[in-house]
Amino acid sequence: MANEFNNKKIGEIGEDLAVKFLKKRGFYIISRNYLKSWGEIDIVAREKPAFVFGRFFRRIFKKEFKKALKNISREMYTIHFFEVKTTVTHEKISKIKNNIVAREMDPASRVNEKKLRNIINVAKTYMLENDLCLYQVHLVSVFMNLNDKTAFCELFYNIDR
């Protein structure tokens, strides 16, 4: 079954799963596959702003609230760059979840120093082009079992530190 898919298709499916995974965790996806000649970033996102205003306040001052949201400085947002690594496995996903430490096929092991440097350089270029200042680089590992059509995503924060 895994032979029916090529690496590019598997990567696309993995990125789609990672996007859903990140949205559920409160990230707003800005762009995908940001490409420069020296590298690519799979997903560019920011966290959705968390406001503690009650419904009443938002309903009464809806126009003022929206105006305030627009005026929030872009510099206040931390931009999150995600590298997505996908592995196809024939093991049950539940078995992989329970064996986090001793995974031999961990996609995270495929991000070497050179790849990480390229990601950071592309991230810095993105920040300069968009006049932004705060960023973090993360990794999403995606495990897919094509036989039973299940998947598991795991997030590794700040892989550049």
N, C-alpha and C positions, 0 to 999 in steps of 0.2 A: 504493500500500500504506500509506503514512504517513497518508493521509486516513481510514483505517479507525479510527485511534486519535485520541482527543481529548487535549488537553494534560494533563488530570487523570490519565488512564490512563497516558500516557507518563511523567508524574512519579512515579506509583506504581511502575511497572516500574523506573524509574531508582533509586528509593529501595530497592527490593528488591535490585537489583544492588549498590548501595552497601553495604547491610547485609552481604551475602555477602562483598564485598570487604574490609570492615572486620573481620569475624570471622576471615578468613584472616590478617589482620595482627595478631591478638591482642587485639582489642577485645571487650569484653562489652557487649552492647546492653542498656541499662537501659530505655529507652522510645523510642517513635517518635511524631512529630507532637505534641510538647508545645506546647500552644496557650494563648495569652493574647490578650486583646482587641487588644493592640498589636503582636502578632507571633507567629511560630511558629518552633520549632526542629525540623528534620526528624528528626534522630537524636541521642539522648543516650546516651553510652557511657562506659565506663572501661576502662583497660587491665587485662587479667588479671594478677593478681599473679605475679611471677616469683620462684619460690623455688629455691634451689640445693640443697635437700635430696635425698639419694639415695633410691632406692626402698626400700632396707633400712630407713632411718630412718622413712620414712612408714608402712611396713608394721608395724614394731614399735610405734611410738607413734601409731597411727592416731587413737585417741580424743583424745589430747593435741594432736595436729597439727590436727585439726578444731576443737578448742576454741580453739587459738591463732589460727586463721584467723578465727573469729567475733569474737575480741577485738581484731583489728586495727582501729585507729581509722579511722572513715570519713574523717577529715580527712587521712589519708595518701594517699588516692586523688586523683588529678587527674581531674576530670570533663571529658570531651571533648564539645563540641557541634559537630555537623556540619550544614552547609547543603549540600543536594544540588541540583545544577543539571544538567539532562539536555538533551542536544541529539540530535535525530534527523538522521542524515546518510545520503547515498546513496554516499558515498565508502567505499572499503575501509578497515576498521579499521586494518589494517597501515599504510596510507598515513598515517592520522591519527597513529598512534604515532610514526612516523618524522618527522613534521612538527610537533613539539610547539611550537616557538617561533612559527611563522608561521601559526597557526590563526586564521582570520577568524571562525569561529563558536564560539569558546571560551566555554563556559557561565560561566566565572569572570568574564567581563566583564559579566555581568548582576547582579553583586552590587555595587550602588553604595553610597555613603556612608550614605544614609538606611536602606537595607536592613541594612547592617552594624550601625548604631546600634540598630535594632530587635532584631536578633539578640542583641547584647550586653546590652540591657536585659532581654530574656526570660531570657537565661542567668543574669544576676544575680538575677532573681526566683526562678529554679529553685534557685540556690545558697542563697538566704535561706530558702526554704520547706523545704529539706532539711538545713539547718544544715551546709553544706559550705563550704570556703573556696578550694580551688584549682581553676581551670578554664582551658581553652583553647578557642578557636574555630577550626574548620577548614572547608575546603570540599572536597567530592568532586565532581569533574566526571565526568559519565557521557556517553559517546558511544555511540549505538546505531544500528546499521544494520538496519532492519526487513526489508530484502530478503533478506539472507543470515543474519539472526538472530545477529549477533555484536555484542559490546559491549566497551568499554574504559573503565576507571575510572582516574582520576588524583587523587591526594590533595595538597592544598595546605595546609600546616601554618600555624597562627597567623596567620590572615588579619586578626585584630584588632590586629596590631602593626605 
